[in-house]
Amino acid sequence: MTEVTVKKLAQIVGAPVERLLKQMQEAGLGQTSAEDVVADKEKKELLAFLQRSHGESDALPRKITLNRKVTTQLKTAGSQGRNAKTVNVEVRKKRTYVKRTVVENKESAKKLEEEMILQAEAAREAAEAEAKRAEEAAEQAKIKDQAEAEKAKLAAKTGAVA
């Protein structure tokens, strides 16, 4: 395409001139009036901006599916060479090709998730071990207090008897 005015582009697209001017300004283009000229490069920038703002990606597709259909004819011989029949055979093949970076990204995400799970497990085990140690220390302190109380009781009993 050649360079056209904003007004002409609005007619081609089927949008009001004011809305097109507003979208151009949002996209960072310099058009301010309906008589300003729009170059092909600016049209592409506007299209990319509108696609991004509407959530569409301008990236290439991640996977491509090819459907192939091959039709051949087979001749079958009848009994004694007579009554030969022609049979149409249709073979359909479907191939899906996935972009390698997509597969690698999924694999790396899985590895990262597994690593995070392992770290969480290790942290949980460490917390459990710390809690167990604290519980054992509390239990030992309790046993020690009981032993001291028993000694004091025994000493008081023997002191009272003597």
MDAnalysis code that builds the backbone (N, CA, C; Angstrom):
import MDAnalysis as mda
import numpy as np

u = mda.Universe.empty(486, n_residues=162, atom_resindex=np.repeat(np.arange(162), 3), trajectory=True)
u.add_TopologyAttr("name", ["N", "CA", "C"] * 162)
u.add_TopologyAttr("resid", np.arange(1, 163))
u.add_TopologyAttr("resname", ["MET", "THR", "GLU", "VAL", "THR", "VAL", "LYS", "LYS", "LEU", "ALA", "GLN", "ILE", "VAL", "GLY", "ALA", "PRO", "VAL", "GLU", "ARG", "LEU", "LEU", "LYS", "GLN", "MET", "GLN", "GLU", "ALA", "GLY", "LEU", "GLY", "GLN", "THR", "SER", "ALA", "GLU", "ASP", "VAL", "VAL", "ALA", "ASP", "LYS", "GLU", "LYS", "LYS", "GLU", "LEU", "LEU", "ALA", "PHE", "LEU", "GLN", "ARG", "SER", "HIS", "GLY", "GLU", "SER", "ASP", "ALA", "LEU", "PRO", "ARG", "LYS", "ILE", "THR", "LEU", "ASN", "ARG", "LYS", "VAL", "THR", "THR", "GLN", "LEU", "LYS", "THR", "ALA", "GLY", "SER", "GLN", "GLY", "ARG", "ASN", "ALA", "LYS", "THR", "VAL", "ASN", "VAL", "GLU", "VAL", "ARG", "LYS", "LYS", "ARG", "THR", "TYR", "VAL", "LYS", "ARG", "THR", "VAL", "VAL", "GLU", "ASN", "LYS", "GLU", "SER", "ALA", "LYS", "LYS", "LEU", "GLU", "GLU", "GLU", "MET", "ILE", "LEU", "GLN", "ALA", "GLU", "ALA", "ALA", "ARG", "GLU", "ALA", "ALA", "GLU", "ALA", "GLU", "ALA", "LYS", "ARG", "ALA", "GLU", "GLU", "ALA", "ALA", "GLU", "GLN", "ALA", "LYS", "ILE", "LYS", "ASP", "GLN", "ALA", "GLU", "ALA", "GLU", "LYS", "ALA", "LYS", "LEU", "ALA", "ALA", "LYS", "THR", "GLY", "ALA", "VAL", "ALA"])
u.atoms.positions = np.array([
    [0.836, -1.181, 0.000],
    [0.000, 0.000, 0.000],
    [0.876, 1.237, 0.000],
    [0.267, 2.309, -0.485],
    [0.988, 3.582, -0.487],
    [0.511, 4.405, 0.700],
    [1.082, 5.567, 0.838],
    [0.702, 6.435, 1.934],
    [-0.684, 7.008, 1.662],
    [-1.524, 7.013, 2.680],
    [-2.879, 7.550, 2.566],
    [-3.130, 8.490, 3.733],
    [-4.199, 9.261, 3.636],
    [-4.539, 10.163, 4.727],
    [-5.308, 9.400, 5.795],
    [-5.427, 10.018, 6.953],
    [-6.140, 9.400, 8.062],
    [-7.609, 9.224, 7.677],
    [-8.162, 10.194, 6.976],
    [-9.566, 10.132, 6.565],
    [-9.802, 8.946, 5.634],
    [-8.910, 8.777, 4.657],
    [-9.032, 7.675, 3.712],
    [-8.864, 6.325, 4.426],
    [-7.925, 6.259, 5.357],
    [-7.702, 5.024, 6.121],
    [-8.934, 4.682, 6.958],
    [-9.577, 5.699, 7.521],
    [-10.792, 5.476, 8.301],
    [-11.900, 4.913, 7.418],
    [-11.983, 5.394, 6.169],
    [-12.979, 4.861, 5.242],
    [-12.675, 3.410, 4.888],
    [-11.401, 3.101, 4.664],
    [-10.991, 1.736, 4.300],
    [-11.291, 0.785, 5.452],
    [-10.957, 1.195, 6.661],
    [-11.133, 0.349, 7.826],
    [-12.606, 0.287, 8.239],
    [-13.335, 1.362, 7.989],
    [-14.737, 1.405, 8.387],
    [-14.911, 1.876, 9.807],
    [-14.044, 2.768, 10.234],
    [-14.109, 3.294, 11.594],
    [-14.223, 4.812, 11.523],
    [-14.799, 5.438, 12.548],
    [-14.868, 6.903, 12.559],
    [-13.465, 7.518, 12.641],
    [-13.317, 8.669, 12.022],
    [-12.024, 9.345, 11.971],
    [-11.543, 9.707, 13.375],
    [-12.451, 10.161, 14.233],
    [-12.067, 10.575, 15.581],
    [-11.499, 9.394, 16.370],
    [-12.160, 8.241, 16.255],
    [-11.673, 7.064, 16.986],
    [-10.311, 6.628, 16.463],
    [-10.139, 6.663, 15.144],
    [-8.857, 6.276, 14.557],
    [-7.754, 7.226, 15.007],
    [-8.048, 8.529, 15.049],
    [-7.056, 9.503, 15.522],
    [-6.702, 9.252, 16.990],
    [-7.722, 8.945, 17.796],
    [-7.472, 8.670, 19.210],
    [-6.581, 7.438, 19.374],
    [-6.868, 6.386, 18.595],
    [-6.058, 5.167, 18.664],
    [-4.631, 5.442, 18.203],
    [-4.464, 6.276, 17.186],
    [-3.116, 6.617, 16.706],
    [-2.336, 7.371, 17.773],
    [-3.000, 8.276, 18.469],
    [-2.324, 9.025, 19.528],
    [-1.955, 8.103, 20.684],
    [-2.832, 7.153, 21.023],
    [-2.520, 6.187, 22.078],
    [-1.342, 5.306, 21.688],
    [-1.229, 5.040, 20.380],
    [-0.130, 4.201, 19.892],
    [1.177, 4.979, 19.804],
    [1.106, 6.305, 19.988],
    [2.319, 7.109, 19.952],
    [2.666, 7.611, 18.563],
    [1.697, 7.609, 17.669],
    [1.926, 8.130, 16.319],
    [1.624, 9.623, 16.317],
    [2.173, 10.344, 15.332],
    [2.088, 11.810, 15.341],
    [0.914, 12.408, 14.609],
    [-0.057, 11.635, 14.149],
    [-1.178, 12.196, 13.406],
    [-2.140, 12.898, 14.364],
    [-2.551, 14.135, 13.975],
    [-3.472, 14.902, 14.817],
    [-4.706, 15.356, 14.059],
    [-4.679, 15.303, 12.728],
    [-5.858, 15.736, 11.956],
    [-6.176, 14.701, 10.887],
    [-7.355, 14.838, 10.274],
    [-7.820, 13.876, 9.276],
    [-7.019, 13.969, 7.984],
    [-6.336, 15.077, 7.744],
    [-5.577, 15.244, 6.502],
    [-4.121, 14.805, 6.627],
    [-3.689, 14.372, 7.793],
    [-2.312, 13.905, 7.971],
    [-2.106, 12.601, 7.209],
    [-0.893, 12.425, 6.711],
    [-0.549, 11.246, 5.914],
    [-0.076, 10.125, 6.844],
    [-0.498, 8.894, 6.503],
    [-0.116, 7.719, 7.287],
    [0.718, 6.809, 6.394],
    [1.942, 6.511, 6.803],
    [2.838, 5.634, 6.038],
    [2.549, 4.175, 6.394],
    [3.061, 3.283, 5.553],
    [2.865, 1.844, 5.800],
    [3.453, 1.424, 7.148],
    [4.618, 1.965, 7.480],
    [5.267, 1.625, 8.744],
    [4.377, 2.027, 9.921],
    [3.752, 3.209, 9.827],
    [2.867, 3.674, 10.893],
    [1.619, 2.811, 10.991],
    [1.127, 2.346, 9.839],
    [-0.038, 1.450, 9.841],
    [0.307, 0.157, 10.572],
    [1.486, -0.370, 10.322],
    [1.910, -1.603, 10.991],
    [2.068, -1.381, 12.491],
    [2.614, -0.230, 12.884],
    [2.750, 0.089, 14.303],
    [1.377, 0.177, 14.974],
    [0.418, 0.814, 14.283],
    [-0.940, 0.925, 14.811],
    [-1.575, -0.447, 14.955],
    [-1.396, -1.294, 13.953],
    [-1.955, -2.644, 14.009],
    [-1.356, -3.436, 15.169],
    [-0.039, -3.358, 15.338],
    [0.613, -4.075, 16.437],
    [0.122, -3.549, 17.786],
    [-0.042, -2.235, 17.911],
    [-0.543, -1.651, 19.157],
    [-1.955, -2.134, 19.458],
    [-2.810, -2.140, 18.445],
    [-4.194, -2.569, 18.654],
    [-4.268, -4.049, 19.013],
    [-3.418, -4.859, 18.383],
    [-3.412, -6.292, 18.712],
    [-2.962, -6.511, 20.150],
    [-1.938, -5.788, 20.592],
    [-1.482, -5.920, 21.977],
    [-2.548, -5.439, 22.951],
    [-3.212, -4.346, 22.624],
    [-4.205, -3.802, 23.548],
    [-5.440, -4.682, 23.646],
    [-5.709, -5.462, 22.612],
    [-6.863, -6.361, 22.640],
    [-6.480, -7.764, 23.064],
    [-5.246, -7.958, 23.495],
    [-4.830, -9.239, 24.056],
    [-4.335, -10.237, 23.038],
    [-4.278, -9.886, 21.782],
    [-3.774, -10.822, 20.794],
    [-2.261, -10.732, 20.740],
    [-1.655, -11.853, 20.487],
    [-0.199, -11.894, 20.412],
    [0.223, -11.767, 18.959],
    [1.297, -11.025, 18.729],
    [1.801, -10.922, 17.365],
    [2.892, -11.963, 17.105],
    [3.055, -12.880, 18.055],
    [4.061, -13.930, 17.902],
    [3.558, -15.002, 16.933],
    [4.479, -15.809, 16.482],
    [4.123, -16.902, 15.592],
    [3.370, -17.980, 16.357],
    [2.594, -18.776, 15.665],
    [1.859, -19.829, 16.378],
    [2.812, -20.828, 17.017],
    [2.374, -21.416, 18.135],
    [3.218, -22.345, 18.869],
    [3.208, -23.729, 18.258],
    [2.083, -24.102, 17.663],
    [2.059, -25.413, 17.040],
    [1.283, -25.333, 15.739],
    [1.672, -26.190, 14.829],
    [1.044, -26.244, 13.514],
    [0.555, -27.666, 13.297],
    [-0.684, -27.783, 12.832],
    [-1.243, -29.095, 12.542],
    [-1.456, -29.194, 11.043],
    [-0.865, -30.220, 10.453],
    [-1.019, -30.462, 9.019],
    [-1.936, -31.657, 8.817],
    [-2.957, -31.458, 8.019],
    [-3.849, -32.551, 7.670],
    [-3.617, -32.890, 6.212],
    [-3.283, -34.123, 5.939],
    [-3.053, -34.561, 4.560],
    [-4.060, -35.630, 4.220],
    [-4.573, -35.557, 3.008],
    [-5.525, -36.552, 2.560],
    [-5.094, -36.987, 1.157],
    [-4.847, -38.277, 1.020],
    [-4.425, -38.823, -0.263],
    [-5.478, -39.838, -0.698],
    [-5.999, -39.655, -1.906],
    [-6.992, -40.587, -2.435],
    [-6.366, -41.344, -3.598],
    [-6.438, -42.671, -3.527],
    [-5.925, -43.513, -4.615],
    [-7.003, -44.502, -5.013],
    [-6.796, -45.105, -6.150],
    [-7.745, -46.105, -6.635],
    [-7.041, -47.442, -6.738],
    [-7.701, -48.477, -6.228],
    [-7.185, -49.835, -6.319],
    [-8.125, -50.638, -7.195],
    [-7.533, -51.437, -8.048],
    [-8.353, -52.313, -8.881],
    [-8.288, -53.709, -8.296],
    [-9.452, -54.247, -8.012],
    [-9.511, -55.600, -7.479],
    [-9.971, -56.533, -8.585],
    [-9.333, -57.655, -8.647],
    [-9.687, -58.625, -9.681],
    [-10.843, -59.470, -9.171],
    [-11.785, -59.669, -10.008],
    [-12.904, -60.524, -9.651],
    [-12.534, -61.970, -9.940],
    [-13.489, -62.853, -9.795],
    [-13.209, -64.261, -10.061],
    [-12.983, -64.466, -11.540],
    [-11.998, -65.204, -11.890],
    [-11.622, -65.572, -13.255],
    [-11.338, -64.344, -14.117],
    [-10.899, -63.243, -13.482],
    [-10.512, -62.077, -14.259],
    [-11.673, -61.217, -14.679],
    [-12.858, -61.628, -14.401],
    [-14.029, -60.824, -14.762],
    [-14.457, -59.996, -13.555],
    [-15.379, -59.138, -13.786],
    [-15.967, -58.312, -12.730],
    [-14.907, -57.548, -11.921],
    [-13.948, -56.983, -12.599],
    [-12.924, -56.199, -11.919],
    [-13.580, -54.936, -11.357],
    [-13.250, -54.634, -10.116],
    [-13.836, -53.462, -9.471],
    [-12.737, -52.472, -9.127],
    [-13.107, -51.214, -9.156],
    [-12.195, -50.158, -8.752],
    [-12.686, -49.615, -7.417],
    [-11.789, -49.599, -6.440],
    [-12.131, -49.140, -5.096],
    [-11.318, -47.879, -4.798],
    [-12.017, -46.852, -4.319],
    [-11.327, -45.626, -3.916],
    [-10.847, -45.783, -2.490],
    [-9.564, -45.523, -2.251],
    [-8.985, -45.613, -0.911],
    [-8.513, -44.221, -0.521],
    [-8.957, -43.792, 0.642],
    [-8.591, -42.470, 1.132],
    [-7.758, -42.631, 2.399],
    [-6.555, -42.065, 2.406],
    [-5.665, -42.149, 3.555],
    [-5.537, -40.741, 4.133],
    [-5.854, -40.625, 5.416],
    [-5.768, -39.325, 6.085],
    [-4.630, -39.364, 7.097],
    [-3.784, -38.353, 7.065],
    [-2.676, -38.251, 8.009],
    [-2.765, -36.905, 8.703],
    [-2.569, -36.928, 9.993],
    [-2.585, -35.696, 10.773],
    [-1.273, -35.602, 11.536],
    [-0.528, -34.557, 11.294],
    [0.751, -34.339, 11.962],
    [0.693, -33.008, 12.696],
    [1.106, -33.014, 13.943],
    [1.156, -31.789, 14.728],
    [2.603, -31.520, 15.109],
    [3.073, -30.335, 14.779],
    [4.439, -29.936, 15.091],
    [4.376, -28.833, 16.140],
    [5.089, -29.021, 17.236],
    [5.114, -28.055, 18.325],
    [6.451, -27.340, 18.299],
    [6.393, -26.044, 18.501],
    [7.619, -25.258, 18.524],
    [8.479, -25.717, 19.695],
    [9.732, -25.970, 19.453],
    [10.617, -26.550, 20.453],
    [10.726, -25.678, 21.709],
    [10.738, -24.372, 21.572],
    [10.882, -23.513, 22.743],
    [9.699, -23.672, 23.690],
    [8.515, -23.950, 23.154],
    [7.344, -24.146, 24.008],
    [7.528, -25.404, 24.842],
    [7.994, -26.474, 24.206],
    [8.214, -27.731, 24.917],
    [9.307, -27.551, 25.965],
    [10.395, -26.873, 25.593],
    [11.486, -26.649, 26.535],
    [11.034, -25.791, 27.711],
    [10.189, -24.789, 27.443],
    [9.688, -23.943, 28.530],
    [8.837, -24.764, 29.494],
    [8.023, -25.663, 28.975],
    [7.208, -26.507, 29.848],
    [8.099, -27.414, 30.686],
    [9.141, -27.992, 30.053],
    [10.054, -28.875, 30.785],
    [10.785, -28.100, 31.882],
    [11.251, -26.907, 31.559],
    [11.967, -26.118, 32.569],
    [11.016, -25.696, 33.683],
    [9.769, -25.423, 33.352],
    [8.787, -25.079, 34.390],
    [8.535, -26.278, 35.303],
    [8.462, -27.475, 34.718],
    [8.279, -28.683, 35.531],
    [9.470, -28.890, 36.452],
    [10.683, -28.730, 35.925],
    [11.884, -28.898, 36.736],
    [11.907, -27.885, 37.877],
    [11.551, -26.645, 37.573],
    [11.520, -25.604, 38.591],
    [10.490, -25.936, 39.665],
    [9.328, -26.421, 39.240],
    [8.285, -26.785, 40.198],
    [8.734, -27.944, 41.085],
    [9.367, -28.963, 40.485],
    [9.872, -30.094, 41.268],
    [10.934, -29.638, 42.266],
    [11.803, -28.734, 41.837],
    [12.846, -28.218, 42.717],
    [12.240, -27.460, 43.897],
    [11.209, -26.680, 43.617],
    [10.537, -25.935, 44.685],
    [9.863, -26.894, 45.661],
    [9.287, -27.971, 45.154],
    [8.653, -28.969, 46.017],
    [9.692, -29.624, 46.909],
    [10.854, -29.971, 46.324],
    [11.925, -30.581, 47.115],
    [12.420, -29.630, 48.205],
    [12.559, -28.361, 47.854],
    [12.997, -27.382, 48.854],
    [11.965, -27.240, 49.965],
    [10.697, -27.248, 49.599],
    [9.638, -27.137, 50.604],
    [9.653, -28.356, 51.519],
    [9.869, -29.548, 50.934],
    [9.952, -30.769, 51.740],
    [11.137, -30.705, 52.700],
    [12.282, -30.248, 52.203],
    [13.473, -30.153, 53.045],
    [13.234, -29.170, 54.193],
    [12.590, -28.048, 53.903],
    [12.303, -27.071, 54.947],
    [11.326, -27.650, 55.971],
    [10.332, -28.390, 55.498],
    [9.356, -29.010, 56.403],
    [10.040, -30.042, 57.295],
    [10.918, -30.861, 56.700],
    [11.644, -31.870, 57.483],
    [12.544, -31.211, 58.520],
    [13.206, -30.121, 58.142],
    [14.069, -29.414, 59.082],
    [13.239, -28.838, 60.231],
    [12.068, -28.299, 59.917],
    [11.197, -27.751, 60.960],
    [10.710, -28.856, 61.886],
    [10.375, -30.021, 61.309],
    [9.934, -31.149, 62.127],
    [11.060, -31.627, 63.041],
    [12.289, -31.697, 62.493],
    [13.426, -32.137, 63.295],
    [13.687, -31.142, 64.432],
    [13.577, -29.851, 64.142],
    [13.775, -28.828, 65.169],
    [12.699, -28.934, 66.238],
    [11.472, -29.181, 65.831],
    [10.376, -29.328, 66.793],
    [10.595, -30.570, 67.658],
    [11.087, -31.639, 67.048],
    [11.348, -32.870, 67.791],
    [12.461, -32.641, 68.814],
    [13.528, -31.937, 68.399],
    [14.618, -31.635, 69.324],
    [14.124, -30.783, 70.494],
    [13.294, -29.809, 70.199],
    [12.761, -28.948, 71.257],
    [11.878, -29.750, 72.202],
    [11.093, -30.670, 71.642],
    [10.232, -31.521, 72.462],
    [11.061, -32.431, 73.358],
    [12.143, -33.002, 72.803],
    [13.023, -33.867, 73.591],
    [13.709, -33.072, 74.694],
    [14.141, -31.864, 74.385],
    [14.790, -31.024, 75.397],
    [13.806, -30.686, 76.509],
    [12.570, -30.400, 76.151],
    [11.547, -30.100, 77.152],
    [11.280, -31.325, 78.013],
    [11.257, -32.486, 77.377],
    [11.012, -33.732, 78.113],
    [12.166, -34.024, 79.074],
    [13.400, -33.802, 78.607],
    [14.558, -34.023, 79.470],
    [14.546, -33.043, 80.647],
    [14.159, -31.806, 80.381],
    [14.078, -30.821, 81.457],
    [13.017, -31.230, 82.470],
    [11.915, -31.754, 81.992],
    [10.839, -32.217, 82.876],
    [11.319, -33.381, 83.739],
    [12.036, -34.332, 83.105],
    [12.571, -35.485, 83.850],
    [13.570, -35.000, 84.894],
    [14.411, -34.036, 84.524],
    [15.403, -33.498, 85.456],
    [14.705, -32.818, 86.635],
    [13.633, -32.029, 86.339],
    [12.889, -31.365, 87.409],
    [12.232, -32.385, 88.332],
    [11.685, -33.446, 87.738],
    [11.067, -34.496, 88.547],
    [12.100, -35.185, 89.435],
    [13.290, -35.455, 88.880],
    [14.348, -36.105, 89.652],
    [14.777, -35.212, 90.812],
    [14.909, -33.886, 90.555],
    [15.296, -32.957, 91.618],
    [14.199, -32.880, 92.678],
    [12.955, -32.880, 92.246],
    [11.839, -32.849, 93.209],
    [11.835, -34.129, 94.043],
    [12.115, -35.238, 93.411],
    [12.183, -36.527, 94.108],
    [13.321, -36.506, 95.133],
    [14.486, -35.946, 94.743],
    [15.623, -35.845, 95.661],
    [15.267, -34.964, 96.844],
    [14.635, -33.845, 96.534],
    [14.266, -32.917, 97.607],
    [13.266, -33.569, 98.552],
    [12.329, -34.295, 98.004],
    [11.327, -34.989, 98.818],
    [11.997, -36.050, 99.688],
    [12.926, -36.795, 99.070],
    [13.648, -37.849, 99.801],
    [14.525, -37.230, 100.899],
    [15.167, -36.108, 100.559],
    [16.012, -35.446, 101.550],
    [15.171, -34.900, 102.701],
    [13.987, -34.385, 102.378],
    [13.094, -33.865, 103.422],
    [12.605, -35.007, 104.286],
    [12.322, -36.157, 103.696],
    [11.844, -37.313, 104.438],
    [12.942, -37.845, 105.347],
    [14.150, -37.976, 104.830],
    [15.252, -38.484, 105.649],
    [15.670, -37.464, 106.694],
    [15.523, -36.176, 106.391],
    [15.858, -35.126, 107.354],
    [14.848, -35.099, 108.481],
    [13.592, -35.421, 108.196],
    [12.545, -35.416, 109.203],
    [12.666, -36.655, 110.074],
    [13.136, -37.763, 109.551],
    [13.264, -39.017, 110.285],
    [14.479, -38.921, 111.223],
    [15.518, -38.298, 110.856],
    [16.736, -38.275, 111.630],
    [16.672, -37.350, 112.751],
])
